[in-house]
Amino acid sequence: MHTWLADESYWAAGRSRAALETAVAASRNYGIYDGASGAQLAYARVITDGVTFAWLCDVFVDSEARGRGIGVALIEQVMATLEPLGLRRIGLTTADAHGLYERFGFRPLDQPEQWMARTTPIAAR
């Protein structure tokens, strides 16, 4: 997972292993694994209070496993575990997977001007 995110993703480039381990420990984590070899094929994590809000992030499918429905299966798994919580809002950001998330009811924000973010450079994290 660390190699995928730190070396192959655009959103977590350069993330340290320690930062990932801390994030994983504080999140709900999901994976898809090959039944024969046990190799991990995909990963996602959710940050949530479990009552009102969740943030879906670090969704990654191994490049060798793409195009086989693994991403769809992963998000199905995530949504199936979040649905019973009755969360009012589940957020995410994506630069290139809008079609995947739209299948699960995600839409662009109705009022994006109401959202704000504070970001810091990777080196400061």
Solvent accessible surface area in square Angstrom, and as a share of the most:
residue,aa,sasa,rsa
1,M,71,0.32
2,H,36,0.16
3,T,75,0.43
4,W,26,0.09
5,L,1,0.01
6,A,10,0.08
7,D,108,0.56
8,E,92,0.41
9,S,9,0.06
10,Y,119,0.45
11,W,88,0.31
12,A,0,0.00
13,A,52,0.41
14,G,53,0.51
15,R,43,0.16
16,S,60,0.39
17,R,137,0.50
18,A,69,0.53
19,A,40,0.31
20,L,6,0.03
21,E,101,0.45
22,T,96,0.56
23,A,21,0.16
24,V,39,0.23
25,A,91,0.71
26,A,81,0.63
27,S,21,0.14
28,R,93,0.34
29,N,64,0.33
30,Y,23,0.09
31,G,14,0.14
32,I,33,0.17
33,Y,127,0.48
34,D,43,0.22
35,G,85,0.82
36,A,107,0.83
37,S,85,0.55
38,G,48,0.46
39,A,52,0.40
40,Q,47,0.21
41,L,24,0.12
42,A,0,0.00
43,Y,5,0.02
44,A,0,0.00
45,R,21,0.08
46,V,0,0.00
47,I,78,0.40
48,T,39,0.23
49,D,91,0.47
50,G,17,0.16
51,V,103,0.59
52,T,71,0.41
53,F,69,0.29
54,A,0,0.00
55,W,72,0.25
56,L,4,0.02
57,C,21,0.13
58,D,5,0.03
59,V,24,0.14
60,F,11,0.05
61,V,20,0.11
62,D,32,0.17
63,S,63,0.41
64,E,149,0.67
65,A,1,0.01
66,R,129,0.47
67,G,87,0.84
68,R,146,0.53
69,G,42,0.40
70,I,22,0.11
71,G,14,0.13
72,V,36,0.21
73,A,39,0.30
74,L,0,0.00
75,I,0,0.00
76,E,91,0.41
77,Q,72,0.32
78,V,0,0.00
79,M,30,0.14
80,A,67,0.52
81,T,61,0.36
82,L,1,0.01
83,E,127,0.57
84,P,110,0.69
85,L,58,0.29
86,G,61,0.59
87,L,27,0.13
88,R,200,0.73
89,R,108,0.39
90,I,38,0.20
91,G,10,0.10
92,L,35,0.18
93,T,110,0.64
94,T,33,0.19
95,A,72,0.56
96,D,111,0.58
97,A,29,0.23
98,H,95,0.42
99,G,46,0.44
100,L,34,0.17
101,Y,16,0.06
102,E,77,0.35
103,R,167,0.61
104,F,49,0.20
105,G,51,0.49
106,F,29,0.12
107,R,158,0.58
108,P,106,0.67
109,L,87,0.43
110,D,142,0.74
111,Q,93,0.41
112,P,78,0.49
113,E,132,0.59
114,Q,124,0.55
115,W,97,0.34
116,M,180,0.81
117,A,93,0.72
118,R,218,0.79
119,T,111,0.65
120,T,53,0.31
121,P,99,0.62
122,I,71,0.36
123,A,105,0.81
124,A,73,0.57
125,R,166,0.61
